[in-house]
Amino acid sequence: MLLVGVAIRIDQIPSFVKEVPSTGATLYAAGENHYLFGKPDVPHDKAEEIAARVNGICERYGPRDHLQTEISSHLASLGLDIDGHGECRVLRWLDRSARSTSCPVLA
């Protein structure tokens, strides 16, 4: 059970990383200590729905700053990093996100 306001624990990282893509968003490591959220190229109303679902997940898991390195490492171990296999997909997403203000980017 997740309690709102309680910081995410290290053992919850795999669940968090698995739950975010279930919304239609993406989650990638950006270097060794950072990660970012993305969204598919969808209509504005769908993007708002995805962002709201991602924000709800983030609120349920709580603060993550203390585990940035661990989250980034877990993502990289799955090949979800901008330095590895996901680089082209992330760079395309970053290009789109520069034009979109509705996309949440957190690190």
C-alpha positions in Angstrom: 0.0 0.0 0.0 1.3 3.5 -0.9 0.7 6.4 1.5 0.5 9.8 0.0 3.2 12.1 1.2 5.6 9.3 2.2 8.8 9.2 0.2 9.3 6.4 -2.3 11.4 3.5 -1.0 14.2 1.9 -3.0 12.2 -1.4 -3.2 9.3 0.5 -4.9 11.4 1.7 -7.8 10.6 -1.2 -10.1 6.9 -0.8 -9.6 7.1 3.0 -10.2 9.1 2.5 -13.4 6.6 -0.1 -14.6 3.5 1.9 -13.7 4.5 5.2 -15.5 4.5 3.6 -19.1 1.1 2.1 -18.4 -0.2 5.7 -18.8 1.2 6.1 -22.3 4.1 8.2 -21.1 7.7 7.3 -21.2 10.4 7.4 -18.5 14.2 7.5 -19.4 17.4 7.8 -17.5 19.4 10.9 -18.5 22.9 10.3 -17.4 23.8 8.6 -14.1 21.8 10.8 -11.7 18.7 12.1 -13.6 15.7 10.8 -15.4 12.9 12.4 -17.4 9.2 11.8 -18.2 7.9 12.0 -21.7 4.6 11.4 -23.5 3.8 10.1 -26.9 2.9 12.4 -29.7 -0.9 12.6 -29.1 -3.6 15.2 -29.3 -3.6 17.9 -26.6 -6.6 16.4 -24.7 -5.0 13.0 -24.6 -1.7 14.6 -23.5 -3.4 16.3 -20.6 -5.0 13.0 -19.5 -1.6 11.2 -19.6 0.0 14.0 -17.7 -2.7 13.9 -15.0 -2.3 10.1 -14.7 1.5 10.4 -14.4 1.2 13.2 -11.8 -1.2 10.9 -9.8 1.3 8.1 -9.8 4.1 10.5 -8.7 1.9 11.8 -5.9 1.1 8.3 -4.7 4.7 7.2 -4.6 5.8 10.5 -3.0 9.1 12.4 -3.2 11.8 10.8 -5.3 14.8 13.2 -5.1 16.6 11.0 -2.6 16.6 8.1 -5.1 17.4 9.9 -8.4 20.6 7.9 -8.9 18.8 4.6 -8.1 15.9 5.3 -10.4 18.3 6.3 -13.2 20.3 3.2 -12.7 17.2 1.0 -12.8 16.0 2.6 -16.0 19.5 2.2 -17.6 19.5 -1.5 -16.6 16.3 -1.8 -18.7 17.9 -0.1 -21.7 15.8 3.0 -21.0 18.5 5.7 -21.1 19.5 8.4 -23.5 23.1 7.1 -23.6 22.0 3.6 -24.7 19.3 1.9 -26.8 16.7 4.6 -26.1 18.8 7.5 -27.4 17.0 8.1 -30.7 13.5 7.8 -29.2 14.4 10.2 -26.4 16.0 12.7 -28.7 12.9 12.7 -30.9 10.8 13.2 -27.8 13.0 16.1 -26.6 12.7 17.8 -29.9 8.9 17.6 -29.6 8.9 18.6 -26.0 10.7 21.9 -26.8 7.5 22.9 -28.6 5.1 21.6 -26.0 4.3 23.2 -22.7 1.8 20.5 -21.7 4.5 17.8 -21.3 5.8 17.2 -17.8 9.6 17.0 -17.6 10.9 16.1 -14.2 14.3 15.1 -13.0 
